[in-house]
Amino acid sequence: MCRNIKTLHHFEPPATDEEIAASALQFVRKVSGMRKPSKANTEAFDRAVAEITAITRRLVLEELVGRGEPRDREAMAEAARERGRKRDARMRAKIEAESA
């Protein structure tokens, strides 16, 4: 459930409101244990997402100070894809070794 919570600080261009809201939603889903709240909990759930979005926006875009050059989104995405390819290759090798 938390795979969509991504590092948002110190990127060029800065994190978008959509990215911050998506991370806030994933956080609330994780801590509440609910993917979709019941009607009785929808108002509290939505309010929590909105509050965490605002707090995260302030923290990431206004208060945190980065050192060095901002991270490149595409380079980070490519590094993640490469980690995934390596993990996939390891898992395939493990499965092939077990079946041999």
Gaussian input, Z-matrix of N, CA and C with variables (Angstrom, degrees):
# hf/3-21g

backbone

0 1
 N
 C     1     B1
 C     2     B2     1     A1
 N     3     B3     2     A2     1     D1
 C     4     B4     3     A3     2     D2
 C     5     B5     4     A4     3     D3
 N     6     B6     5     A5     4     D4
 C     7     B7     6     A6     5     D5
 C     8     B8     7     A7     6     D6
 N     9     B9     8     A8     7     D7
 C    10    B10     9     A9     8     D8
 C    11    B11    10    A10     9     D9
 N    12    B12    11    A11    10    D10
 C    13    B13    12    A12    11    D11
 C    14    B14    13    A13    12    D12
 N    15    B15    14    A14    13    D13
 C    16    B16    15    A15    14    D14
 C    17    B17    16    A16    15    D15
 N    18    B18    17    A17    16    D16
 C    19    B19    18    A18    17    D17
 C    20    B20    19    A19    18    D18
 N    21    B21    20    A20    19    D19
 C    22    B22    21    A21    20    D20
 C    23    B23    22    A22    21    D21
 N    24    B24    23    A23    22    D22
 C    25    B25    24    A24    23    D23
 C    26    B26    25    A25    24    D24
 N    27    B27    26    A26    25    D25
 C    28    B28    27    A27    26    D26
 C    29    B29    28    A28    27    D27
 N    30    B30    29    A29    28    D28
 C    31    B31    30    A30    29    D29
 C    32    B32    31    A31    30    D30
 N    33    B33    32    A32    31    D31
 C    34    B34    33    A33    32    D32
 C    35    B35    34    A34    33    D33
 N    36    B36    35    A35    34    D34
 C    37    B37    36    A36    35    D35
 C    38    B38    37    A37    36    D36
 N    39    B39    38    A38    37    D37
 C    40    B40    39    A39    38    D38
 C    41    B41    40    A40    39    D39
 N    42    B42    41    A41    40    D40
 C    43    B43    42    A42    41    D41
 C    44    B44    43    A43    42    D42
 N    45    B45    44    A44    43    D43
 C    46    B46    45    A45    44    D44
 C    47    B47    46    A46    45    D45
 N    48    B48    47    A47    46    D46
 C    49    B49    48    A48    47    D47
 C    50    B50    49    A49    48    D48
 N    51    B51    50    A50    49    D49
 C    52    B52    51    A51    50    D50
 C    53    B53    52    A52    51    D51
 N    54    B54    53    A53    52    D52
 C    55    B55    54    A54    53    D53
 C    56    B56    55    A55    54    D54
 N    57    B57    56    A56    55    D55
 C    58    B58    57    A57    56    D56
 C    59    B59    58    A58    57    D57
 N    60    B60    59    A59    58    D58
 C    61    B61    60    A60    59    D59
 C    62    B62    61    A61    60    D60
 N    63    B63    62    A62    61    D61
 C    64    B64    63    A63    62    D62
 C    65    B65    64    A64    63    D63
 N    66    B66    65    A65    64    D64
 C    67    B67    66    A66    65    D65
 C    68    B68    67    A67    66    D66
 N    69    B69    68    A68    67    D67
 C    70    B70    69    A69    68    D68
 C    71    B71    70    A70    69    D69
 N    72    B72    71    A71    70    D70
 C    73    B73    72    A72    71    D71
 C    74    B74    73    A73    72    D72
 N    75    B75    74    A74    73    D73
 C    76    B76    75    A75    74    D74
 C    77    B77    76    A76    75    D75
 N    78    B78    77    A77    76    D76
 C    79    B79    78    A78    77    D77
 C    80    B80    79    A79    78    D78
 N    81    B81    80    A80    79    D79
 C    82    B82    81    A81    80    D80
 C    83    B83    82    A82    81    D81
 N    84    B84    83    A83    82    D82
 C    85    B85    84    A84    83    D83
 C    86    B86    85    A85    84    D84
 N    87    B87    86    A86    85    D85
 C    88    B88    87    A87    86    D86
 C    89    B89    88    A88    87    D87
 N    90    B90    89    A89    88    D88
 C    91    B91    90    A90    89    D89
 C    92    B92    91    A91    90    D90
 N    93    B93    92    A92    91    D91
 C    94    B94    93    A93    92    D92
 C    95    B95    94    A94    93    D93
 N    96    B96    95    A95    94    D94
 C    97    B97    96    A96    95    D95
 C    98    B98    97    A97    96    D96
 N    99    B99    98    A98    97    D97
 C   100   B100    99    A99    98    D98
 C   101   B101   100   A100    99    D99
 N   102   B102   101   A101   100   D100
 C   103   B103   102   A102   101   D101
 C   104   B104   103   A103   102   D102
 N   105   B105   104   A104   103   D103
 C   106   B106   105   A105   104   D104
 C   107   B107   106   A106   105   D105
 N   108   B108   107   A107   106   D106
 C   109   B109   108   A108   107   D107
 C   110   B110   109   A109   108   D108
 N   111   B111   110   A110   109   D109
 C   112   B112   111   A111   110   D110
 C   113   B113   112   A112   111   D111
 N   114   B114   113   A113   112   D112
 C   115   B115   114   A114   113   D113
 C   116   B116   115   A115   114   D114
 N   117   B117   116   A116   115   D115
 C   118   B118   117   A117   116   D116
 C   119   B119   118   A118   117   D117
 N   120   B120   119   A119   118   D118
 C   121   B121   120   A120   119   D119
 C   122   B122   121   A121   120   D120
 N   123   B123   122   A122   121   D121
 C   124   B124   123   A123   122   D122
 C   125   B125   124   A124   123   D123
 N   126   B126   125   A125   124   D124
 C   127   B127   126   A126   125   D125
 C   128   B128   127   A127   126   D126
 N   129   B129   128   A128   127   D127
 C   130   B130   129   A129   128   D128
 C   131   B131   130   A130   129   D129
 N   132   B132   131   A131   130   D130
 C   133   B133   132   A132   131   D131
 C   134   B134   133   A133   132   D132
 N   135   B135   134   A134   133   D133
 C   136   B136   135   A135   134   D134
 C   137   B137   136   A136   135   D135
 N   138   B138   137   A137   136   D136
 C   139   B139   138   A138   137   D137
 C   140   B140   139   A139   138   D138
 N   141   B141   140   A140   139   D139
 C   142   B142   141   A141   140   D140
 C   143   B143   142   A142   141   D141
 N   144   B144   143   A143   142   D142
 C   145   B145   144   A144   143   D143
 C   146   B146   145   A145   144   D144
 N   147   B147   146   A146   145   D145
 C   148   B148   147   A147   146   D146
 C   149   B149   148   A148   147   D147
 N   150   B150   149   A149   148   D148
 C   151   B151   150   A150   149   D149
 C   152   B152   151   A151   150   D150
 N   153   B153   152   A152   151   D151
 C   154   B154   153   A153   152   D152
 C   155   B155   154   A154   153   D153
 N   156   B156   155   A155   154   D154
 C   157   B157   156   A156   155   D155
 C   158   B158   157   A157   156   D156
 N   159   B159   158   A158   157   D157
 C   160   B160   159   A159   158   D158
 C   161   B161   160   A160   159   D159
 N   162   B162   161   A161   160   D160
 C   163   B163   162   A162   161   D161
 C   164   B164   163   A163   162   D162
 N   165   B165   164   A164   163   D163
 C   166   B166   165   A165   164   D164
 C   167   B167   166   A166   165   D165
 N   168   B168   167   A167   166   D166
 C   169   B169   168   A168   167   D167
 C   170   B170   169   A169   168   D168
 N   171   B171   170   A170   169   D169
 C   172   B172   171   A171   170   D170
 C   173   B173   172   A172   171   D171
 N   174   B174   173   A173   172   D172
 C   175   B175   174   A174   173   D173
 C   176   B176   175   A175   174   D174
 N   177   B177   176   A176   175   D175
 C   178   B178   177   A177   176   D176
 C   179   B179   178   A178   177   D177
 N   180   B180   179   A179   178   D178
 C   181   B181   180   A180   179   D179
 C   182   B182   181   A181   180   D180
 N   183   B183   182   A182   181   D181
 C   184   B184   183   A183   182   D182
 C   185   B185   184   A184   183   D183
 N   186   B186   185   A185   184   D184
 C   187   B187   186   A186   185   D185
 C   188   B188   187   A187   186   D186
 N   189   B189   188   A188   187   D187
 C   190   B190   189   A189   188   D188
 C   191   B191   190   A190   189   D189
 N   192   B192   191   A191   190   D190
 C   193   B193   192   A192   191   D191
 C   194   B194   193   A193   192   D192
 N   195   B195   194   A194   193   D193
 C   196   B196   195   A195   194   D194
 C   197   B197   196   A196   195   D195
 N   198   B198   197   A197   196   D196
 C   199   B199   198   A198   197   D197
 C   200   B200   199   A199   198   D198
 N   201   B201   200   A200   199   D199
 C   202   B202   201   A201   200   D200
 C   203   B203   202   A202   201   D201
 N   204   B204   203   A203   202   D202
 C   205   B205   204   A204   203   D203
 C   206   B206   205   A205   204   D204
 N   207   B207   206   A206   205   D205
 C   208   B208   207   A207   206   D206
 C   209   B209   208   A208   207   D207
 N   210   B210   209   A209   208   D208
 C   211   B211   210   A210   209   D209
 C   212   B212   211   A211   210   D210
 N   213   B213   212   A212   211   D211
 C   214   B214   213   A213   212   D212
 C   215   B215   214   A214   213   D213
 N   216   B216   215   A215   214   D214
 C   217   B217   216   A216   215   D215
 C   218   B218   217   A217   216   D216
 N   219   B219   218   A218   217   D217
 C   220   B220   219   A219   218   D218
 C   221   B221   220   A220   219   D219
 N   222   B222   221   A221   220   D220
 C   223   B223   222   A222   221   D221
 C   224   B224   223   A223   222   D222
 N   225   B225   224   A224   223   D223
 C   226   B226   225   A225   224   D224
 C   227   B227   226   A226   225   D225
 N   228   B228   227   A227   226   D226
 C   229   B229   228   A228   227   D227
 C   230   B230   229   A229   228   D228
 N   231   B231   230   A230   229   D229
 C   232   B232   231   A231   230   D230
 C   233   B233   232   A232   231   D231
 N   234   B234   233   A233   232   D232
 C   235   B235   234   A234   233   D233
 C   236   B236   235   A235   234   D234
 N   237   B237   236   A236   235   D235
 C   238   B238   237   A237   236   D236
 C   239   B239   238   A238   237   D237
 N   240   B240   239   A239   238   D238
 C   241   B241   240   A240   239   D239
 C   242   B242   241   A241   240   D240
 N   243   B243   242   A242   241   D241
 C   244   B244   243   A243   242   D242
 C   245   B245   244   A244   243   D243
 N   246   B246   245   A245   244   D244
 C   247   B247   246   A246   245   D245
 C   248   B248   247   A247   246   D246
 N   249   B249   248   A248   247   D247
 C   250   B250   249   A249   248   D248
 C   251   B251   250   A250   249   D249
 N   252   B252   251   A251   250   D250
 C   253   B253   252   A252   251   D251
 C   254   B254   253   A253   252   D252
 N   255   B255   254   A254   253   D253
 C   256   B256   255   A255   254   D254
 C   257   B257   256   A256   255   D255
 N   258   B258   257   A257   256   D256
 C   259   B259   258   A258   257   D257
 C   260   B260   259   A259   258   D258
 N   261   B261   260   A260   259   D259
 C   262   B262   261   A261   260   D260
 C   263   B263   262   A262   261   D261
 N   264   B264   263   A263   262   D262
 C   265   B265   264   A264   263   D263
 C   266   B266   265   A265   264   D264
 N   267   B267   266   A266   265   D265
 C   268   B268   267   A267   266   D266
 C   269   B269   268   A268   267   D267
 N   270   B270   269   A269   268   D268
 C   271   B271   270   A270   269   D269
 C   272   B272   271   A271   270   D270
 N   273   B273   272   A272   271   D271
 C   274   B274   273   A273   272   D272
 C   275   B275   274   A274   273   D273
 N   276   B276   275   A275   274   D274
 C   277   B277   276   A276   275   D275
 C   278   B278   277   A277   276   D276
 N   279   B279   278   A278   277   D277
 C   280   B280   279   A279   278   D278
 C   281   B281   280   A280   279   D279
 N   282   B282   281   A281   280   D280
 C   283   B283   282   A282   281   D281
 C   284   B284   283   A283   282   D282
 N   285   B285   284   A284   283   D283
 C   286   B286   285   A285   284   D284
 C   287   B287   286   A286   285   D285
 N   288   B288   287   A287   286   D286
 C   289   B289   288   A288   287   D287
 C   290   B290   289   A289   288   D288
 N   291   B291   290   A290   289   D289
 C   292   B292   291   A291   290   D290
 C   293   B293   292   A292   291   D291
 N   294   B294   293   A293   292   D292
 C   295   B295   294   A294   293   D293
 C   296   B296   295   A295   294   D294
 N   297   B297   296   A296   295   D295
 C   298   B298   297   A297   296   D296
 C   299   B299   298   A298   297   D297

   B1=1.4391
   B2=1.5351
   B3=1.3292
   B4=1.4606
   B5=1.5166
   B6=1.2991
   B7=1.4598
   B8=1.5199
   B9=1.3232
   B10=1.4583
   B11=1.5188
   B12=1.3261
   B13=1.4557
   B14=1.5149
   B15=1.3126
   B16=1.4592
   B17=1.5161
   B18=1.3304
   B19=1.4531
   B20=1.5162
   B21=1.3115
   B22=1.4579
   B23=1.5229
   B24=1.3107
   B25=1.4614
   B26=1.5244
   B27=1.3197
   B28=1.4670
   B29=1.5328
   B30=1.3152
   B31=1.4592
   B32=1.5135
   B33=1.3119
   B34=1.4551
   B35=1.5139
   B36=1.3083
   B37=1.4493
   B38=1.5382
   B39=1.3310
   B40=1.4745
   B41=1.5258
   B42=1.3207
   B43=1.4661
   B44=1.5265
   B45=1.3162
   B46=1.4663
   B47=1.5247
   B48=1.3199
   B49=1.4642
   B50=1.5243
   B51=1.3308
   B52=1.4648
   B53=1.5336
   B54=1.3216
   B55=1.4672
   B56=1.5242
   B57=1.3132
   B58=1.4626
   B59=1.5248
   B60=1.3269
   B61=1.4682
   B62=1.5259
   B63=1.3343
   B64=1.4672
   B65=1.5257
   B66=1.3168
   B67=1.4604
   B68=1.5299
   B69=1.3306
   B70=1.4642
   B71=1.5258
   B72=1.3254
   B73=1.4621
   B74=1.5207
   B75=1.3217
   B76=1.4582
   B77=1.5322
   B78=1.3284
   B79=1.4571
   B80=1.5261
   B81=1.3274
   B82=1.4679
   B83=1.5281
   B84=1.3173
   B85=1.4664
   B86=1.5173
   B87=1.3275
   B88=1.4577
   B89=1.5255
   B90=1.3289
   B91=1.4642
   B92=1.5250
   B93=1.3303
   B94=1.4669
   B95=1.5263
   B96=1.3392
   B97=1.4589
   B98=1.5187
   B99=1.3138
   B100=1.4623
   B101=1.5201
   B102=1.3118
   B103=1.4609
   B104=1.5148
   B105=1.3216
   B106=1.4679
   B107=1.5197
   B108=1.3281
   B109=1.4602
   B110=1.5284
   B111=1.3232
   B112=1.4627
   B113=1.5321
   B114=1.3120
   B115=1.4708
   B116=1.5237
   B117=1.3288
   B118=1.4652
   B119=1.5270
   B120=1.3216
   B121=1.4610
   B122=1.5279
   B123=1.3213
   B124=1.4613
   B125=1.5247
   B126=1.3217
   B127=1.4626
   B128=1.5325
   B129=1.3149
   B130=1.4686
   B131=1.5283
   B132=1.3156
   B133=1.4658
   B134=1.5304
   B135=1.3221
   B136=1.4658
   B137=1.5283
   B138=1.3367
   B139=1.4572
   B140=1.5354
   B141=1.3348
   B142=1.4626
   B143=1.5239
   B144=1.3229
   B145=1.4696
   B146=1.5253
   B147=1.3246
   B148=1.4681
   B149=1.5317
   B150=1.3248
   B151=1.4652
   B152=1.5249
   B153=1.3126
   B154=1.4674
   B155=1.5204
   B156=1.3284
   B157=1.4626
   B158=1.5241
   B159=1.3266
   B160=1.4709
   B161=1.5257
   B162=1.3131
   B163=1.4667
   B164=1.5233
   B165=1.3175
   B166=1.4642
   B167=1.5166
   B168=1.3137
   B169=1.4611
   B170=1.5250
   B171=1.3431
   B172=1.4603
   B173=1.5250
   B174=1.3106
   B175=1.4618
   B176=1.5180
   B177=1.3208
   B178=1.4692
   B179=1.5236
   B180=1.3165
   B181=1.4610
   B182=1.5279
   B183=1.3260
   B184=1.4518
   B185=1.5231
   B186=1.3223
   B187=1.4548
   B188=1.5215
   B189=1.3100
   B190=1.4599
   B191=1.5244
   B192=1.3133
   B193=1.4544
   B194=1.5164
   B195=1.3292
   B196=1.4645
   B197=1.5098
   B198=1.3077
   B199=1.4608
   B200=1.5141
   B201=1.2930
   B202=1.4569
   B203=1.5087
   B204=1.3165
   B205=1.4623
   B206=1.5269
   B207=1.3445
   B208=1.4634
   B209=1.5292
   B210=1.3248
   B211=1.4629
   B212=1.5241
   B213=1.3058
   B214=1.4554
   B215=1.5265
   B216=1.3158
   B217=1.4658
   B218=1.5310
   B219=1.3137
   B220=1.4658
   B221=1.5245
   B222=1.3238
   B223=1.4668
   B224=1.5223
   B225=1.3314
   B226=1.4717
   B227=1.5322
   B228=1.3287
   B229=1.4655
   B230=1.5237
   B231=1.3205
   B232=1.4641
   B233=1.5258
   B234=1.3162
   B235=1.4708
   B236=1.5290
   B237=1.3206
   B238=1.4635
   B239=1.5252
   B240=1.3313
   B241=1.4749
   B242=1.5293
   B243=1.3231
   B244=1.4696
   B245=1.5252
   B246=1.3355
   B247=1.4729
   B248=1.5206
   B249=1.3243
   B250=1.4584
   B251=1.5181
   B252=1.3334
   B253=1.4716
   B254=1.5292
   B255=1.3277
   B256=1.4761
   B257=1.5252
   B258=1.3284
   B259=1.4630
   B260=1.5229
   B261=1.3358
   B262=1.4524
   B263=1.5312
   B264=1.3268
   B265=1.4698
   B266=1.5275
   B267=1.3396
   B268=1.4758
   B269=1.5151
   B270=1.3275
   B271=1.4673
   B272=1.5270
   B273=1.3294
   B274=1.4634
   B275=1.5260
   B276=1.3322
   B277=1.4689
   B278=1.5261
   B279=1.3109
   B280=1.4802
   B281=1.5206
   B282=1.3330
   B283=1.4729
   B284=1.5228
   B285=1.3246
   B286=1.4709
   B287=1.5264
   B288=1.3266
   B289=1.4690
   B290=1.5138
   B291=1.3122
   B292=1.4641
   B293=1.5217
   B294=1.3341
   B295=1.4665
   B296=1.5189
   B297=1.3099
   B298=1.4720
   B299=1.5182
   A1=111.68
   A2=119.19
   A3=121.16
   A4=113.69
   A5=118.43
   A6=119.21
   A7=112.94
   A8=117.58
   A9=119.98
   A10=113.01
   A11=118.26
   A12=119.83
   A13=106.45
   A14=115.27
   A15=121.45
   A16=109.96
   A17=115.07
   A18=119.97
   A19=107.72
   A20=116.74
   A21=121.29
   A22=112.71
   A23=116.77
   A24=120.79
   A25=112.32
   A26=115.30
   A27=124.65
   A28=113.16
   A29=115.27
   A30=121.61
   A31=109.41
   A32=114.74
   A33=121.02
   A34=107.42
   A35=121.23
   A36=126.93
   A37=110.68
   A38=117.47
   A39=120.98
   A40=111.87
   A41=114.83
   A42=120.90
   A43=110.05
   A44=115.07
   A45=120.08
   A46=109.69
   A47=116.02
   A48=120.54
   A49=110.69
   A50=117.13
   A51=120.70
   A52=110.96
   A53=117.33
   A54=120.96
   A55=111.19
   A56=116.00
   A57=120.14
   A58=110.39
   A59=117.71
   A60=121.25
   A61=111.40
   A62=117.70
   A63=120.60
   A64=110.85
   A65=117.00
   A66=120.35
   A67=110.79
   A68=116.78
   A69=120.60
   A70=110.35
   A71=116.74
   A72=120.78
   A73=110.89
   A74=117.43
   A75=120.57
   A76=111.10
   A77=116.56
   A78=120.87
   A79=110.41
   A80=117.27
   A81=120.82
   A82=110.28
   A83=117.49
   A84=120.06
   A85=110.79
   A86=116.80
   A87=120.68
   A88=111.00
   A89=117.02
   A90=118.46
   A91=112.68
   A92=117.73
   A93=119.85
   A94=112.16
   A95=116.00
   A96=119.32
   A97=112.67
   A98=117.18
   A99=121.52
   A100=110.31
   A101=114.92
   A102=117.96
   A103=109.44
   A104=115.71
   A105=122.24
   A106=105.93
   A107=117.11
   A108=119.09
   A109=112.40
   A110=114.90
   A111=120.47
   A112=108.78
   A113=116.23
   A114=119.67
   A115=110.77
   A116=116.41
   A117=120.54
   A118=111.87
   A119=117.49
   A120=121.62
   A121=114.53
   A122=117.85
   A123=120.57
   A124=112.60
   A125=117.25
   A126=119.93
   A127=111.20
   A128=117.54
   A129=121.07
   A130=110.71
   A131=116.49
   A132=121.79
   A133=110.35
   A134=116.56
   A135=121.29
   A136=111.53
   A137=116.62
   A138=120.41
   A139=110.24
   A140=117.09
   A141=120.66
   A142=110.69
   A143=117.17
   A144=120.34
   A145=110.27
   A146=117.27
   A147=120.83
   A148=111.21
   A149=116.97
   A150=120.15
   A151=111.40
   A152=117.10
   A153=120.27
   A154=110.54
   A155=117.15
   A156=120.19
   A157=110.17
   A158=117.19
   A159=121.18
   A160=111.05
   A161=117.00
   A162=120.66
   A163=110.33
   A164=116.69
   A165=120.50
   A166=110.90
   A167=117.80
   A168=121.60
   A169=109.80
   A170=116.41
   A171=120.13
   A172=111.08
   A173=117.00
   A174=120.89
   A175=111.60
   A176=116.90
   A177=121.99
   A178=112.49
   A179=116.93
   A180=119.90
   A181=114.20
   A182=117.57
   A183=118.77
   A184=114.60
   A185=118.50
   A186=119.88
   A187=115.02
   A188=118.32
   A189=119.59
   A190=110.29
   A191=115.49
   A192=121.77
   A193=107.97
   A194=116.60
   A195=120.95
   A196=110.92
   A197=114.81
   A198=120.36
   A199=107.84
   A200=116.29
   A201=119.64
   A202=111.70
   A203=113.48
   A204=120.37
   A205=110.50
   A206=117.38
   A207=119.61
   A208=110.54
   A209=115.79
   A210=121.34
   A211=110.02
   A212=114.24
   A213=121.59
   A214=108.31
   A215=117.18
   A216=121.30
   A217=112.37
   A218=115.98
   A219=118.95
   A220=111.24
   A221=117.68
   A222=120.61
   A223=110.64
   A224=116.80
   A225=120.39
   A226=110.48
   A227=116.98
   A228=120.81
   A229=110.26
   A230=117.18
   A231=120.20
   A232=110.98
   A233=117.13
   A234=120.34
   A235=110.29
   A236=117.56
   A237=121.47
   A238=110.67
   A239=116.75
   A240=119.33
   A241=110.44
   A242=117.05
   A243=120.95
   A244=110.74
   A245=117.31
   A246=119.78
   A247=110.27
   A248=116.79
   A249=121.19
   A250=112.08
   A251=116.61
   A252=120.02
   A253=110.66
   A254=116.39
   A255=119.86
   A256=110.68
   A257=116.80
   A258=120.70
   A259=109.97
   A260=116.94
   A261=121.23
   A262=110.96
   A263=116.74
   A264=120.54
   A265=110.46
   A266=116.97
   A267=119.90
   A268=111.46
   A269=116.42
   A270=120.44
   A271=110.69
   A272=116.93
   A273=119.93
   A274=110.68
   A275=116.15
   A276=119.97
   A277=110.38
   A278=116.68
   A279=120.44
   A280=110.92
   A281=116.52
   A282=120.61
   A283=110.42
   A284=116.50
   A285=120.22
   A286=111.25
   A287=117.37
   A288=121.04
   A289=111.44
   A290=117.57
   A291=121.74
   A292=111.85
   A293=116.97
   A294=119.80
   A295=112.37
   A296=117.42
   A297=120.39
   A298=112.25
   D1=-29.93
   D2=-174.85
   D3=-92.37
   D4=5.89
   D5=-178.40
   D6=-61.99
   D7=-23.74
   D8=-178.30
   D9=-85.08
   D10=-5.38
   D11=175.46
   D12=-81.57
   D13=113.91
   D14=-174.21
   D15=-116.66
   D16=158.16
   D17=172.37
   D18=-64.21
   D19=129.13
   D20=-175.79
   D21=-115.08
   D22=-12.85
   D23=-173.74
   D24=-87.70
   D25=143.10
   D26=170.51
   D27=66.23
   D28=47.67
   D29=175.02
   D30=-115.23
   D31=155.47
   D32=173.21
   D33=-124.82
   D34=117.78
   D35=-1.44
   D36=-72.47
   D37=162.56
   D38=-177.73
   D39=-61.70
   D40=163.30
   D41=178.05
   D42=-57.99
   D43=142.36
   D44=178.87
   D45=-87.48
   D46=163.96
   D47=176.15
   D48=-60.20
   D49=-35.53
   D50=179.79
   D51=-65.49
   D52=-41.97
   D53=178.30
   D54=-64.23
   D55=-42.07
   D56=179.89
   D57=-66.03
   D58=-43.37
   D59=179.04
   D60=-64.72
   D61=-39.19
   D62=178.98
   D63=-64.16
   D64=-40.09
   D65=178.37
   D66=-67.61
   D67=-39.74
   D68=177.91
   D69=-62.90
   D70=-42.39
   D71=178.35
   D72=-61.11
   D73=-44.84
   D74=179.40
   D75=-63.13
   D76=-38.99
   D77=178.39
   D78=-62.22
   D79=-48.56
   D80=-179.24
   D81=-63.81
   D82=-39.83
   D83=176.24
   D84=-59.49
   D85=-42.68
   D86=-177.43
   D87=-66.82
   D88=-50.76
   D89=-175.66
   D90=-71.86
   D91=-27.30
   D92=179.39
   D93=-86.45
   D94=-22.36
   D95=-176.34
   D96=77.28
   D97=13.52
   D98=-177.79
   D99=-120.55
   D100=129.84
   D101=173.20
   D102=-79.63
   D103=-41.61
   D104=178.04
   D105=-136.45
   D106=119.56
   D107=-177.14
   D108=-72.23
   D109=157.64
   D110=174.53
   D111=-69.73
   D112=168.85
   D113=179.08
   D114=-58.42
   D115=-36.66
   D116=-179.20
   D117=-66.41
   D118=-27.53
   D119=-176.38
   D120=-104.14
   D121=-3.75
   D122=-174.28
   D123=-59.94
   D124=-44.66
   D125=-177.98
   D126=-62.08
   D127=-46.63
   D128=179.74
   D129=-65.30
   D130=-41.21
   D131=179.31
   D132=-61.26
   D133=-50.29
   D134=-179.43
   D135=-63.28
   D136=-39.22
   D137=178.31
   D138=-64.20
   D139=-41.00
   D140=178.25
   D141=-62.64
   D142=-43.67
   D143=178.30
   D144=-60.75
   D145=-44.53
   D146=-179.39
   D147=-63.92
   D148=-42.95
   D149=-179.21
   D150=-66.93
   D151=-42.80
   D152=179.49
   D153=-67.83
   D154=-35.79
   D155=175.38
   D156=-60.02
   D157=-46.96
   D158=-179.05
   D159=-64.11
   D160=-44.20
   D161=179.94
   D162=-64.09
   D163=-43.07
   D164=-179.83
   D165=-65.63
   D166=-42.78
   D167=178.45
   D168=-57.67
   D169=-47.08
   D170=179.81
   D171=-62.75
   D172=-44.32
   D173=-179.33
   D174=-63.98
   D175=-51.20
   D176=-173.24
   D177=-72.93
   D178=-42.71
   D179=-172.09
   D180=-95.40
   D181=-19.03
   D182=-174.78
   D183=-119.42
   D184=-38.69
   D185=-168.47
   D186=-100.69
   D187=-38.78
   D188=-178.43
   D189=-71.65
   D190=141.44
   D191=178.97
   D192=-112.00
   D193=127.49
   D194=178.82
   D195=-95.43
   D196=149.61
   D197=175.14
   D198=-110.66
   D199=144.66
   D200=178.34
   D201=78.66
   D202=-168.85
   D203=-178.86
   D204=-74.13
   D205=140.87
   D206=175.28
   D207=-61.00
   D208=150.78
   D209=179.10
   D210=-72.19
   D211=149.33
   D212=178.39
   D213=-95.15
   D214=123.05
   D215=-176.73
   D216=-59.80
   D217=-44.46
   D218=-177.42
   D219=-66.88
   D220=-38.74
   D221=178.09
   D222=-64.85
   D223=-40.29
   D224=178.20
   D225=-66.24
   D226=-39.86
   D227=179.43
   D228=-65.78
   D229=-41.14
   D230=178.84
   D231=-65.70
   D232=-39.49
   D233=177.19
   D234=-62.52
   D235=-39.49
   D236=177.92
   D237=-66.21
   D238=-41.16
   D239=177.62
   D240=-63.14
   D241=-40.08
   D242=178.98
   D243=-64.65
   D244=-41.39
   D245=175.93
   D246=-60.62
   D247=-40.16
   D248=178.20
   D249=-63.76
   D250=-42.14
   D251=178.29
   D252=-63.07
   D253=-41.95
   D254=179.42
   D255=-66.17
   D256=-41.66
   D257=178.43
   D258=-62.88
   D259=-42.60
   D260=178.59
   D261=-62.14
   D262=-42.74
   D263=179.21
   D264=-63.59
   D265=-41.44
   D266=177.83
   D267=-62.16
   D268=-43.24
   D269=-178.87
   D270=-66.66
   D271=-40.66
   D272=178.36
   D273=-63.79
   D274=-42.02
   D275=178.90
   D276=-63.95
   D277=-40.05
   D278=178.91
   D279=-63.87
   D280=-43.96
   D281=179.92
   D282=-64.49
   D283=-42.87
   D284=179.05
   D285=-64.71
   D286=-38.79
   D287=178.09
   D288=-65.74
   D289=-38.76
   D290=-179.85
   D291=-70.38
   D292=-32.22
   D293=-178.52
   D294=-86.56
   D295=-9.37
   D296=-178.91
   D297=-83.80

